Amino acid sequence: MANNWNRTATAQATIKDVAKEAGVSTATVSRVLTGNANVSSELHQRVQSSMEKLGYQPRRLARSLRLKVASTFGLVVSDINDPFFNSVARHVESLAYEISYSTILCNSDEDPQKENYYLEILLSERVAGVILAPCSETDYPLVETMINAGIAVVCIDRAIRSPEVDTILVDNIQGTTQAISHLIQLGHQRIAAVLPSGMHTVGLERRKAYEEVLHSENIPISPEWFVELNGSSDENIHSVKRLLSLPISIRPTGLFIASTHMLIDTLKAINDTGLKVPEDIALVVFGDSPFSALTSPPLSVVQQPVKQIANLAVMCLMDRTREPGIPRKTFRLPTKFVVRESCGLKTKMKKNGGSIIC
């Protein structure tokens, strides 16, 4: 039976195989491949020996270096199951194809280690640019390495602390304010919030807007009305069911779901507790999806300009590829609040697929 290294060489070794054989990181292998001077001669020789041993052939990289041009974008999202990122990916791929670029899609699963692994791969592939939905908002040394290597980077949905890159965000304050204000206008005084856990711009801004609207209307907020979800589906469902099982005198009558990726677990919890929407609890959701208008009842949602986000991201990459030194930009895009039946609105609505756009 052939040994493991022979099998790897026959199956075309990867940069990860080379890193493992040499006992270095994939970033070090990338630096050797790109001729980065910040690699000791000892490490350089070790990587070269490992590549020869494994028969590693960096064909795509060699081709990009030879032609002095790359025609591939990397797209790194934090959760491809989230309808928002799913839609962004679809539009980015379509826009890239129109300008003869291909797209490499990577899913980090909100895992910094996995995200870093994919960024190292994209660096080694010498992609033209990377659209990153970061899973954290800390410093990103690897992004700085990419920029120094001539790879354009743009962040979407969340900002990173360093280095400074083009960033595309939505107006979380505006969207949340519209959604919560609508529930208040319908008479709700006990409004709970299902929020993503963690110290991210998205969750923090939406929570802040939720609290500010209620405070401005002198509506009390109970600590029991905050539910943070970031566990398994079963854990998320249990957390929401605990909220919905509060005594009827303090149980919320309105519920703000701060992200579409938490929607399914929340709806499952509502169903399991036997409550009805909107009779027992009114719902508004930050984010839209293809099935939001098809549920029973249809869901009131804060729509994000997904196509505009994708278009701006691709434009930023292309602009920065042509002129790397242009000033970095941060975009804040407006949202739209679409009223459907889940919030409990009983008056006649304008005919727009059964919804009102605010």
C-alpha positions as CSV (number, residue, x, y, z in Angstrom):
1,M,0.0,0.0,0.0
2,A,1.4,3.4,-0.9
3,N,2.4,5.6,2.0
4,N,0.4,8.7,2.9
5,W,2.9,11.2,1.3
6,N,3.0,9.3,-2.0
7,R,-0.8,9.4,-2.1
8,T,-0.8,13.1,-1.4
9,A,1.7,13.8,-4.1
10,T,-0.3,11.7,-6.6
11,A,-3.5,13.6,-5.6
12,Q,-1.7,16.9,-6.2
13,A,-0.5,18.3,-2.9
14,T,-2.0,21.4,-1.4
15,I,-0.4,24.4,0.3
16,K,-1.7,22.9,3.6
17,D,0.1,19.7,2.9
18,V,3.4,21.6,2.3
19,A,2.9,23.6,5.6
20,K,2.3,20.4,7.5
21,E,5.4,18.7,6.0
22,A,7.6,21.7,6.7
23,G,6.2,22.3,10.1
24,V,5.2,25.9,9.3
25,S,2.0,27.9,8.8
26,T,0.3,28.2,5.5
27,A,1.1,31.9,5.6
28,T,4.8,31.1,5.7
29,V,4.4,28.9,2.6
30,S,2.5,31.8,0.9
31,R,5.3,34.2,1.7
32,V,7.9,31.8,0.2
33,L,5.7,31.4,-2.9
34,T,5.3,35.1,-3.4
35,G,9.0,35.9,-2.8
36,N,8.4,37.8,0.4
37,A,11.8,38.8,1.9
38,N,10.5,38.4,5.5
39,V,11.3,34.7,5.6
40,S,14.6,33.3,6.9
41,S,16.8,31.3,4.6
42,E,16.4,28.2,6.8
43,L,12.6,28.4,6.6
44,H,12.7,29.1,2.9
45,Q,14.9,26.0,2.3
46,R,12.6,23.9,4.5
47,V,9.5,24.9,2.5
48,Q,11.3,24.4,-0.8
49,S,12.4,20.9,0.2
50,S,8.8,20.1,1.3
51,M,7.4,21.2,-2.0
52,E,9.9,19.1,-3.9
53,K,9.2,16.1,-1.7
54,L,5.4,16.3,-2.2
55,G,5.6,17.3,-5.8
56,Y,3.7,20.5,-5.1
57,Q,2.8,22.5,-8.2
58,P,1.4,26.0,-7.5
59,R,0.0,26.2,-11.0
60,R,-2.7,28.9,-10.4
61,L,-0.3,31.0,-8.4
62,A,2.4,30.7,-11.1
63,R,0.0,31.6,-13.8
64,S,-1.2,34.7,-11.9
65,L,2.4,35.9,-11.2
66,R,3.4,35.3,-14.9
67,L,0.4,37.2,-16.2
68,K,0.7,39.9,-13.5
69,V,-3.0,39.8,-13.1
70,A,-5.6,37.8,-11.1
71,S,-9.2,37.3,-12.1
72,T,-10.6,35.8,-9.0
73,F,-12.4,37.3,-6.0
74,G,-12.6,35.7,-2.6
75,L,-15.8,36.0,-0.6
76,V,-15.6,35.1,3.1
77,V,-18.9,35.1,5.0
78,S,-19.6,34.3,8.6
79,D,-22.6,32.0,8.0
80,I,-23.8,30.9,4.6
81,N,-27.0,29.6,6.1
82,D,-28.0,33.2,6.9
83,P,-30.4,34.3,4.1
84,F,-28.6,37.7,4.1
85,F,-25.2,36.2,3.3
86,N,-26.7,33.7,0.9
87,S,-28.2,36.5,-1.1
88,V,-25.0,38.6,-1.0
89,A,-23.0,35.6,-2.3
90,R,-25.5,35.1,-5.1
91,H,-25.2,38.7,-6.2
92,V,-21.4,38.9,-5.9
93,E,-21.0,35.8,-8.0
94,S,-23.3,37.2,-10.7
95,L,-21.6,40.6,-10.8
96,A,-18.1,39.1,-10.8
97,Y,-19.1,36.8,-13.7
98,E,-20.3,39.8,-15.7
99,I,-16.8,41.3,-15.6
100,S,-15.1,37.9,-16.3
101,Y,-14.1,37.2,-12.7
102,S,-14.6,34.0,-10.8
103,T,-15.5,33.8,-7.1
104,I,-14.2,31.6,-4.4
105,L,-16.8,31.3,-1.6
106,C,-15.6,30.5,2.0
107,N,-17.8,30.0,5.0
108,S,-16.2,30.8,8.4
109,D,-19.0,29.6,10.7
110,E,-18.2,32.5,13.0
111,D,-15.0,30.7,13.8
112,P,-11.9,33.0,13.8
113,Q,-9.5,30.0,13.2
114,K,-11.5,28.8,10.2
115,E,-11.7,32.3,8.9
116,N,-8.0,32.8,9.2
117,Y,-7.4,29.5,7.4
118,Y,-9.4,30.6,4.4
119,L,-7.8,34.1,4.4
120,E,-4.4,32.3,4.2
121,I,-5.6,30.2,1.3
122,L,-6.9,33.3,-0.6
123,L,-3.5,35.0,0.0
124,S,-1.7,32.0,-1.4
125,E,-3.9,32.0,-4.4
126,R,-3.1,35.7,-5.0
127,V,-6.7,36.6,-5.6
128,A,-7.4,40.1,-7.0
129,G,-9.6,41.0,-4.0
130,V,-11.4,39.7,-1.0
131,I,-14.9,40.6,0.3
132,L,-14.9,39.8,4.0
133,A,-17.9,39.6,6.4
134,P,-15.6,39.3,9.5
135,C,-16.6,37.0,12.4
136,S,-14.9,39.4,14.8
137,E,-14.1,43.1,15.0
138,T,-10.6,42.9,16.2
139,D,-7.3,43.6,14.5
140,Y,-6.6,41.6,11.3
141,P,-2.9,41.3,10.7
142,L,-3.5,38.9,7.8
143,V,-5.7,41.4,6.1
144,E,-2.8,43.9,6.3
145,T,-0.5,41.3,4.8
146,M,-3.0,40.9,1.9
147,I,-3.1,44.7,1.3
148,N,0.7,44.8,1.3
149,A,0.7,42.0,-1.2
150,G,-1.6,44.1,-3.5
151,I,-4.8,42.3,-2.7
152,A,-7.8,44.6,-2.3
153,V,-10.0,44.0,0.7
154,V,-13.5,45.3,1.5
155,C,-15.6,44.5,4.7
156,I,-19.3,44.1,4.6
157,D,-21.9,43.9,7.5
158,R,-19.3,44.5,10.2
159,A,-16.2,46.7,10.5
160,I,-12.8,45.6,11.7
161,R,-10.6,47.6,14.0
162,S,-7.4,47.4,12.0
163,P,-6.2,47.8,9.2
164,E,-8.4,50.4,7.7
165,V,-10.3,49.0,4.7
166,D,-13.3,50.0,2.6
167,T,-16.4,49.0,4.7
168,I,-20.1,48.6,3.7
169,L,-22.7,48.6,6.5
170,V,-26.4,49.1,6.7
171,D,-28.2,51.6,8.9
172,N,-28.9,49.3,11.9
173,I,-30.2,52.2,14.0
174,Q,-32.7,53.3,11.3
175,G,-34.1,49.8,10.6
176,T,-34.5,48.8,14.2
177,T,-36.1,52.1,15.2
178,Q,-38.7,51.7,12.5
179,A,-39.5,48.2,13.5
180,I,-39.8,48.8,17.3
181,S,-41.7,52.1,16.7
182,H,-44.2,50.3,14.6
183,L,-44.9,47.7,17.4
184,I,-45.4,50.6,19.8
185,Q,-47.8,52.3,17.5
186,L,-49.8,49.1,17.4
187,G,-50.2,49.3,21.2
188,H,-47.4,47.0,22.4
189,Q,-45.8,47.9,25.7
190,R,-44.0,44.6,26.4
191,I,-41.5,44.1,23.6
192,A,-38.7,41.5,23.8
193,A,-35.6,41.2,21.6
194,V,-33.9,38.1,20.2
195,L,-30.3,39.2,19.6
196,P,-27.0,37.7,18.3
197,S,-24.5,37.1,21.1
198,G,-21.1,38.7,21.0
199,M,-19.7,42.2,20.8
200,H,-20.4,42.9,17.1
201,T,-21.5,46.1,15.5
202,V,-24.7,44.5,14.2
203,G,-25.9,43.2,17.5
204,L,-24.8,46.2,19.5
205,E,-26.3,48.8,17.2
206,R,-29.6,46.9,17.0
207,R,-29.8,46.4,20.7
208,K,-28.9,50.1,21.3
209,A,-31.7,51.3,19.0
210,Y,-34.2,48.9,20.6
211,E,-33.4,50.3,24.1
212,E,-33.4,53.9,22.9
213,V,-36.8,53.7,21.3
214,L,-38.4,52.1,24.4
215,H,-36.7,54.6,26.7
216,S,-37.9,57.6,24.6
217,E,-41.4,56.3,24.9
218,N,-41.0,55.7,28.7
219,I,-41.6,52.0,28.2
220,P,-39.9,49.8,30.8
221,I,-37.4,47.1,29.7
222,S,-37.2,43.8,31.6
223,P,-33.9,41.9,31.7
224,E,-35.9,38.8,31.0
225,W,-36.9,40.2,27.6
226,F,-33.4,39.9,26.2
227,V,-32.5,36.6,24.5
228,E,-29.1,36.1,23.0
229,L,-28.7,33.3,20.6
230,N,-25.4,31.7,19.3
231,G,-25.6,28.1,20.4
232,S,-27.0,25.0,18.8
233,S,-30.5,25.0,17.3
234,D,-31.8,23.1,20.4
235,E,-30.2,25.6,22.8
236,N,-31.6,28.6,20.8
237,I,-35.1,27.1,20.8
238,H,-34.9,26.4,24.5
239,S,-33.8,30.0,25.2
240,V,-36.8,31.5,23.3
241,K,-39.2,29.0,24.8
242,R,-38.1,30.2,28.3
243,L,-38.9,33.7,27.3
244,L,-42.3,32.8,25.9
245,S,-43.2,30.7,29.0
246,L,-43.1,33.7,31.3
247,P,-46.3,34.4,33.2
248,I,-48.9,36.0,31.0
249,S,-48.8,39.2,33.1
250,I,-45.1,39.8,32.1
251,R,-44.8,37.8,28.9
252,P,-44.0,40.0,25.9
253,T,-46.7,40.7,23.4
254,G,-44.2,41.9,20.7
255,L,-40.9,40.4,19.6
256,F,-38.0,41.9,17.6
257,I,-35.9,39.3,15.9
258,A,-32.6,41.0,15.2
259,S,-31.3,38.7,12.4
260,T,-32.8,36.3,9.9
261,H,-30.4,33.5,10.9
262,M,-32.3,33.3,14.2
263,L,-35.7,33.3,12.7
264,I,-36.2,29.5,12.2
265,D,-35.4,28.7,15.8
266,T,-37.6,31.4,17.0
267,L,-40.6,30.3,14.9
268,K,-40.0,26.7,16.1
269,A,-40.1,27.9,19.7
270,I,-43.3,29.9,19.2
271,N,-44.9,26.8,17.6
272,D,-43.8,24.5,20.4
273,T,-45.3,26.8,23.1
274,G,-48.6,26.8,21.3
275,L,-48.7,30.6,20.8
276,K,-50.1,32.2,17.7
277,V,-48.7,35.0,15.5
278,P,-49.9,37.8,15.7
279,E,-52.7,37.0,18.2
280,D,-50.4,36.1,21.1
281,I,-47.2,37.7,20.0
282,A,-46.4,40.1,17.2
283,L,-43.2,39.7,15.2
284,V,-40.8,42.0,13.3
285,V,-37.6,40.7,11.8
286,F,-34.4,42.5,10.8
287,G,-33.6,41.0,7.4
288,D,-35.7,39.5,4.6
289,S,-35.7,36.2,2.9
290,P,-37.6,34.5,0.1
291,F,-40.0,32.8,2.5
292,S,-40.8,35.8,4.7
293,A,-43.8,36.8,2.5
294,L,-44.9,33.1,2.2
295,T,-45.2,32.2,5.9
296,S,-48.5,32.2,7.7
297,P,-48.9,35.0,8.5
298,P,-46.4,36.8,6.3
299,L,-43.6,38.4,8.2
300,S,-43.0,42.1,8.7
301,V,-39.3,42.7,8.0
302,V,-36.5,45.3,7.8
303,Q,-35.2,44.9,4.2
304,Q,-31.4,45.4,3.6
305,P,-30.2,46.6,0.2
306,V,-28.4,43.3,-0.6
307,K,-27.9,43.9,-4.3
308,Q,-26.5,47.4,-3.6
309,I,-24.1,45.9,-0.9
310,A,-22.8,43.4,-3.4
311,N,-22.5,46.0,-6.2
312,L,-20.6,48.4,-4.0
313,A,-18.3,45.7,-2.7
314,V,-17.3,44.6,-6.2
315,M,-16.9,48.2,-7.3
316,C,-14.7,49.0,-4.3
317,L,-12.5,46.0,-5.2
318,M,-12.2,47.0,-8.8
319,D,-11.5,50.7,-7.9
320,R,-8.8,49.7,-5.4
321,T,-7.2,47.2,-7.8
322,R,-6.8,50.1,-10.3
323,E,-5.8,52.7,-7.8
324,P,-4.6,51.2,-4.5
325,G,-3.8,54.5,-2.9
326,I,-7.3,56.0,-3.1
327,P,-8.8,57.0,0.3
328,R,-10.7,54.3,2.2
329,K,-14.4,54.7,2.4
330,T,-17.2,53.6,4.8
331,F,-20.8,53.4,3.4
332,R,-24.0,53.3,5.5
333,L,-26.9,52.2,3.4
334,P,-30.5,52.8,4.3
335,T,-33.0,50.0,5.0
336,K,-36.7,49.7,4.3
337,F,-39.4,48.5,6.8
338,V,-41.9,46.3,5.1
339,V,-45.2,45.8,7.0
340,R,-47.0,42.5,6.6
341,E,-49.3,40.6,8.9
342,S,-47.0,39.2,11.6
343,C,-47.0,42.5,13.4
344,G,-50.8,42.4,13.9
345,L,-51.7,45.3,11.6
346,K,-55.5,44.9,11.0
347,T,-56.2,47.9,8.8
348,K,-56.2,47.7,5.0
349,M,-52.8,47.7,3.6
350,K,-51.7,49.1,0.2
351,K,-51.5,46.4,-2.4
352,N,-47.8,45.6,-2.7
353,G,-47.8,41.9,-2.3
354,G,-49.8,42.3,0.9
355,S,-47.3,44.8,2.4
356,I,-46.6,48.4,3.1
357,I,-43.0,49.7,2.5
358,C,-42.0,52.4,5.0
